[in-house]
Amino acid sequence: MQKPSRLDNEDERLNELLDYKILDTESEPSYDDIALLASSICGVPVALISLVDKDRQWFKAKVGTDTSETERDISFCGHAIHETEIFVVPDAKDDKRFFDNPLVESGFVRFYAGAPLMSANGYALGTLCVIDQKPRSLTIEQISALKALARQVSRNMELGRSLSILNKKYSEITHLSKIVSRQKADLIEAAKISAIGTLTAGVAHEVNNPLAIILGKCQRVKNGVTKGTYEKEKILDDLSIIENSVSRISNVTKGMLMFYGAYEDSGFSNLETGTILDQVLALCRERIKLAGITLELVEIPDIRFEGSAGLIVQVLINLINNAFDAVQFEDKKWIRLSVFDQGEKVIFSVMDSGPGIPKENVHRIMDPFFSTKEVGKGMGLGLSLSKGIAETHNGRLYLDTGSQPTHFVLEVPKSQIDKTHHKPAV
């Protein structure tokens, strides 16, 4: 018996075969059907899709046998992969290479014809073969059909490899997407903390002043009551001042909680513009005052609308923070905050006396991580996040390029009925 020899490029061929990740996989109709067609077209009882491994030939599809693999040393396919055309053995008993082969002696193989399965890189990985237990030959039409079916097997294998690569890439992309989502969430949290940090000085002063008033009035009442020299009207006046101071601190606290919790509880509810502005001013009025900036508030009627209080407050705080940074070194320093009733919409307007935004940056101003500030002064997320918040309210945030001072406009529909809203994303 003549054993099949190894190919000169055997190592590369085996690496190519392993790269398809097809060995020892489950049966598949796309391969089984081809083996059945080969058996039917050639009129033989046995047809195999055989892949020649290092020491064995393994059958991806089989008709006429239950055997899943045989040794490579006794395989006919081990000889066939040396050929570029169909390898045909009309009568194995009359062929000196195979007459004493165990497969021939057992009566399993008498006739063999195998078309090589070529990879995209030109390696013969196995064969589509047909077998009979009696001598025979194939017609030209049968040979052509066997070649065509072998090419289809190769295409199936290539498709399987491509799908495997795509699935791996998809898994990698999915994994990276989860990482990016976590990083986005971290950046959003960092942006919120950064924004809160810029308010710290003003908020501390806003709280310290009423605390000092409360402490002083409490001491005055205590001393007056102890000495019996405090008149009832004076006590009521001082208690009223203490009550107002507590209310002032309460507004600051509510504003901080609303601002920080914007993304944790972004449910929509009925809102009033006056309440929103109270929370905004509680967080930023003192900081603006300490910087010598004039804060102009346009007198407006209270307007009702639907939205997330925390998210709307966050947008306005972001816009005011940007305006603060823009004007703090200008000779004329002012920020103008307005609210308008525009039919079905509420319009929040923030203008400032800063130098404005360069024309070349206008189209990028809302892009994530784009900032005109110095390095270390901001992450470039504020406007991007604010734009996302506006969109979750089915509204929009935009820069009014037709205005001489820098002018940002937040439009929010009064009603969110039959509108879908989502949590904002960068």
Secondary structure, DSSP 8 states (H G I E B T S, - for coil): -------TTHHHHHHHHHHTT-TT----HHHHHHHHHHHHHHT-SEEEEEEE-SSEEEEEEEES----EEEGGG-SHHHHTT-SS-EEES-GGG-TTTTT-HHHHTTS-SEEEEEEEE-TTS-EEEEEEEEESS-----HHHHHHHHHHHHHHHHHHHHHHHHHHHHHHHHHHHHHHHHHHHHHHHHHHHHHHHHHHHHHHHHHHHHHHHHHHHHHHHHHHHHHHHHT---HHHHHHHHHHHHHHHHHHHHHHHHHHHHHTTTT----EEEEHHHHHHHHHHHHHHHHHHTT-EEEE------EEEE-HHHHHHHHHHHHHHHHHHHTTSSS-EEEEEEEEETTEEEEEEEE-S----HHHHTTTTSTT--SS-TTS--S-HHHHHHHHHHHTT-EEEE-TT-SSEEEEEEEES--TT--------
